[in-house]
Amino acid sequence: MKNKCNLILLALATFLLTGCNNGTGNKPSGDKTIEVTDMIGRTVKVNPGSYKRIVCVGAGALRLYSYVGDVNLLSGVEKIDNLSLKDRPKMFDTSARPYIIANKEAFTKLPSCGVGGPNAQTPDTEKIASCSPDLIISEYEDETKAKAITEQVGVPVITLKYGYKGVFDEAIQNSISLLGKVLDKETKSTKLNKYIADQKKLIEDRTKDLVSNESVYICGLGNWGTTNHLMTAQNYEPLNVVHANNVINDLPQDGISKIDDEKLLSLGDKIDKMFIDAAAIKNINLKDDSTTKTTLESIKAWKNKEVYLQMPYNAYYTNVEIALANTWYYAKTIYGDAFKDIDMTQKTNEITKEFLNKELAEDIFKCPTSFGGYQKIDPETFFAK
């Protein structure tokens, strides 16, 4: 009888410890393990939503994570993203990076998982390991590097990707979806992707029947930290979305690339409106560079004061939310009265609220190389300052 009672007690204890194991109790952690394919085609085993110590490495990885993930789970950030440090890359400090603005306080409290920046083309596995992560989000689009991090740190590495079309690139949407799956934040990632798709469709629908005979030149788009009036883009997706006439259409390849002064001079009479990325202003020297001065002053838009300032498109890879706001600005500028209902401060706040849960227009416009925000400039006066 005594042995029988002991068996009953043992069975009851096992029942309670396992939570009955009938589908209503806690499942063993391994039960949630799934396989995902990251953005460079690697198959990675992950346990969605289980990660408590995360690091993001490589250009733009932390930005995309900030859109979907919980920054309180980060166990380290690259030095370039910690503005409290003196010894770090500072080439993007004067340009708006909304993910930094929104999370500056959280990032400054975290240790380094590497230097970061355009010159850091190899992940610092020792620094990454020192942050004791259980998940690594990477933007090093290289299978060899991903494998090296995995082998040396011993945790899953998920590689993301941006693509050359910026906010409207399928790679960004897929990266956001991938983060949602890995982090168990699929509701959030789906909502953000839907917002981007809805905004794109809305702009396309509002501009598809509008007619503009004006040709547009976009310049100053960031590329590895070096940019000026000669850095432009063929088949630039934000201009495509607003059905603009991009004057650049005969380059060897799409995406951001550099033309020479002779090429820009040949196009000068065809450029009716000119958009300059605010981050490039510091690299356009009219006072001491006679070639630059001659080239710019030959452009019709320059002479007619049809020059417009957009917010920084790239700053440690693409500012995705700013790229979307810039697209609205193109539509408003090119089509005038048809977009008089769009206030760029309100629209920027709406967009950053969706991406980062904060209205950041005022902070973005306050950054040194934002020069106060979206605006039409008189180039003669503006560049004389």
PyMOL commands that set and color helices and strands:
alter all, ss='L'
color gray80, all
select helices_A, chain A and resi 2-17+19-21+29-32+61-68+71-73+79-81+98-108+125-130+143-153+166-168+170-182+186-207+237-241+261-270+278-283+290-297+300-303+320-339+344-356+361-366+368-370+379-382
alter helices_A, ss='H'
color red, helices_A
select strands_A, chain A and resi 34-37+43-46+54-57+74-76+135-138+157-159+215-219+231-234+245-246+255-258+273-277+307-310+375-377
alter strands_A, ss='S'
color yellow, strands_A
deselect
rebuild
show_as cartoon
